[in-house]
Amino acid sequence: YELELLGEAGPYIIFTNYMQFGGSPTEPNEVTVELKAGEAVTHDFALPSPVTRSFHVVDAAGNPIAGAQITIQYRIGSGRSSFGTPETTDDDGQVTLHALSPDATSVVRFQRTGYMEADSLPVLGQAGETCPLETVVMYAPTGILALVLDAGGSPMANQRVSVAVVDGQRMLGEATGTTDAEGRLSIVSALPAAEGVVHFVAESDDGSG
């Protein structure tokens, strides 16, 4: 890549890196320049080659989803940052991201009107790696109506409950709600219309299960 920067005379610090954590670079490759009026200064920088990830985004029937918006999340240790991109899935539901940082685990989130948002698998790519095509399924939203009982079979009134839809080891979606006076739980358009195991967890006062 070539980039030309125009500036007034004076001192500058120029650095290059993959941007993470809200735009703050980590371990920048930098140089200090004292620019004089009318002077042109050239510097060469080197970065590790980026990671490339490709995706095929489909609905529950396997039909491609075009125009899905994309958010990239980076994870390093306990730190996380997210940013949107101008990329969207094409008419075949496919998209390739060519400039992901090799220094962080990336999770790619897809959003489209009429569907629950869906995340890719987390991947820590090596410099210059091209990852295999990954299929991401986006599900239409649905709800659930349930009667929540305790171990003795009595309705759990005014109880906060977490509901998760799981397929094997993969979380497809989760939501929370509170039962009414008769122990009925109603969650509307907040869970994926997908085949899976539905887990119910009654939360204690401190928020634990």
C-alpha positions in Angstrom: 0.0 0.0 0.0 1.1 3.6 -0.6 -0.2 6.5 1.4 0.7 10.2 0.9 0.2 12.5 3.9 0.3 16.3 3.6 1.2 18.4 6.6 2.6 21.6 7.8 6.3 22.0 8.8 7.0 20.5 12.2 7.6 17.3 14.1 5.5 14.2 13.4 5.3 10.7 14.7 4.1 8.2 12.0 3.1 4.7 12.9 1.4 1.8 11.3 -0.4 -1.2 12.8 -3.6 -3.1 12.7 -6.0 -1.0 14.7 -7.6 -2.6 17.8 -9.4 -1.7 21.0 -11.3 1.4 19.9 -8.6 2.6 17.5 -5.6 2.4 19.8 -2.7 0.6 18.1 -0.7 -2.0 20.0 3.1 -2.2 19.6 3.2 0.4 16.8 5.9 0.4 14.1 6.7 4.1 14.3 9.2 6.8 13.2 9.7 10.4 14.3 9.9 12.9 11.4 10.9 16.6 11.5 9.2 18.0 8.4 10.6 21.2 6.8 8.6 23.5 4.5 8.5 22.1 1.0 10.2 18.9 2.0 9.0 15.4 0.9 10.0 12.5 3.2 9.5 8.8 2.4 9.5 6.0 4.9 8.9 2.2 4.4 7.1 0.2 7.0 6.5 -3.6 7.3 3.6 -5.3 9.0 2.9 -9.1 9.4 0.6 -10.2 6.6 -3.1 -10.1 7.5 -5.5 -13.0 8.0 -8.2 -13.7 5.4 -11.6 -15.2 6.4 -14.4 -16.1 4.0 -18.1 -16.7 4.9 -21.2 -18.1 3.4 -24.3 -16.7 5.2 -27.5 -18.7 4.9 -30.9 -19.0 6.5 -32.2 -22.2 8.2 -33.3 -23.6 4.8 -29.8 -23.1 3.3 -30.8 -20.1 1.2 -28.2 -17.3 0.9 -28.7 -14.1 2.8 -27.6 -11.0 0.8 -26.9 -7.6 2.3 -26.0 -8.8 5.8 -24.1 -6.1 7.7 -20.8 -7.1 9.4 -19.2 -6.2 12.7 -15.7 -7.5 13.6 -14.8 -8.2 17.2 -11.2 -8.6 18.3 -10.2 -10.4 21.5 -6.8 -10.3 23.2 -6.8 -11.7 26.7 -9.7 -10.1 28.6 -9.7 -7.1 26.2 -12.3 -6.7 23.4 -13.1 -4.2 20.7 -15.7 -4.1 18.0 -16.0 -2.0 14.8 -18.3 -2.0 11.8 -17.1 -2.5 8.2 -18.6 -1.3 4.9 -18.5 -4.9 3.6 -21.8 -6.8 3.3 -22.7 -10.3 1.9 -23.2 -10.5 -1.8 -26.2 -12.0 -3.7 -24.9 -15.5 -3.0 -24.6 -14.7 0.7 -20.8 -14.7 0.6 -18.1 -12.2 1.8 -14.4 -12.3 2.2 -12.5 -10.2 4.7 -8.9 -9.7 3.7 -7.3 -7.5 6.4 -7.9 -9.1 9.8 -5.2 -8.8 12.4 -3.0 -11.8 13.0 -2.4 -10.6 16.6 -5.9 -11.2 18.0 -8.8 -13.7 17.9 -11.5 -12.5 15.5 -15.3 -13.1 15.7 -17.4 -11.8 12.8 -21.0 -10.9 13.6 -23.7 -10.7 10.9 -26.9 -8.7 11.1 -29.9 -8.5 8.8 -33.4 -7.3 9.2 -35.8 -10.2 9.8 -33.1 -12.4 11.4 -31.4 -12.9 14.7 -27.8 -11.7 14.6 -25.2 -14.6 14.2 -21.6 -14.9 15.1 -18.8 -16.8 13.4 -16.5 -19.1 15.2 -13.6 -17.4 17.0 -10.4 -17.7 15.1 -6.8 -16.8 16.0 -5.2 -16.7 12.6 -1.5 -16.8 11.8 0.1 -14.1 9.7 -0.7 -14.6 6.0 -3.2 -17.4 6.7 -6.3 -17.9 4.5 -8.9 -19.6 6.6 -11.3 -22.1 5.0 -14.8 -21.0 4.1 -17.2 -20.9 7.1 -20.9 -21.2 6.8 -22.9 -19.1 9.2 -26.6 -19.7 9.7 -29.0 -16.8 10.6 -32.3 -17.8 12.1 -35.6 -15.9 12.0 -36.7 -14.7 15.5 -39.3 -16.5 17.5 -40.6 -16.7 21.1 -41.4 -19.2 23.7 -44.3 -19.7 26.2 -43.5 -21.9 29.2 -44.7 -22.8 32.7 -41.8 -22.7 35.1 -42.0 -25.1 38.0 -39.7 -25.8 40.9 -38.4 -29.2 41.9 -41.6 -29.9 43.8 -43.8 -29.1 40.9 -45.0 -25.7 42.1 -45.1 -22.7 39.8 -42.3 -20.2 40.3 -43.9 -16.8 40.4 -42.1 -13.6 39.6 -38.9 -15.5 38.9 -36.2 -14.2 36.5 -35.3 -17.0 34.1 -32.5 -17.3 31.5 -33.4 -19.2 28.3 -30.7 -20.5 25.9 -31.0 -22.5 22.6 -28.0 -24.8 22.1 -27.0 -27.0 19.3 -24.3 -29.3 20.5 -21.5 -27.0 21.9 -22.8 -24.0 19.9 -25.0 -21.3 21.5 -27.6 -20.3 19.0 -29.3 -17.6 21.1 -30.3 -16.6 24.5 -32.8 -14.3 26.3 -34.1 -13.6 29.7 -37.6 -13.0 31.1 -39.6 -13.0 34.3 -42.5 -15.3 35.1 -45.9 -13.9 36.1 -47.8 -14.6 39.3 -48.8 -18.1 38.0 -45.2 -19.1 36.9 -45.8 -18.5 33.2 -42.9 -17.2 31.1 -43.4 -15.4 27.8 -40.5 -14.3 25.6 -41.4 -12.7 22.2 -39.2 -12.5 19.1 -36.0 -12.9 21.1 -34.9 -16.5 20.4 -33.8 -18.2 17.1 -36.3 -20.4 15.3 -33.8 -23.3 15.3 -33.6 -26.9 16.2 -31.7 -27.4 19.4 -31.9 -28.0 23.1 -33.6 -25.3 25.2 -32.1 -24.7 28.6 -34.0 -22.9 31.4 -32.1 -21.4 34.3 -33.8 -19.7 37.2 -31.6 -16.9 38.5 -31.1 -16.2 42.2 -31.1 -12.8 43.7 -27.4 -12.3 43.0 -27.9 -13.1 39.3 -26.4 -16.6 39.5 -28.2 -19.7 38.3 
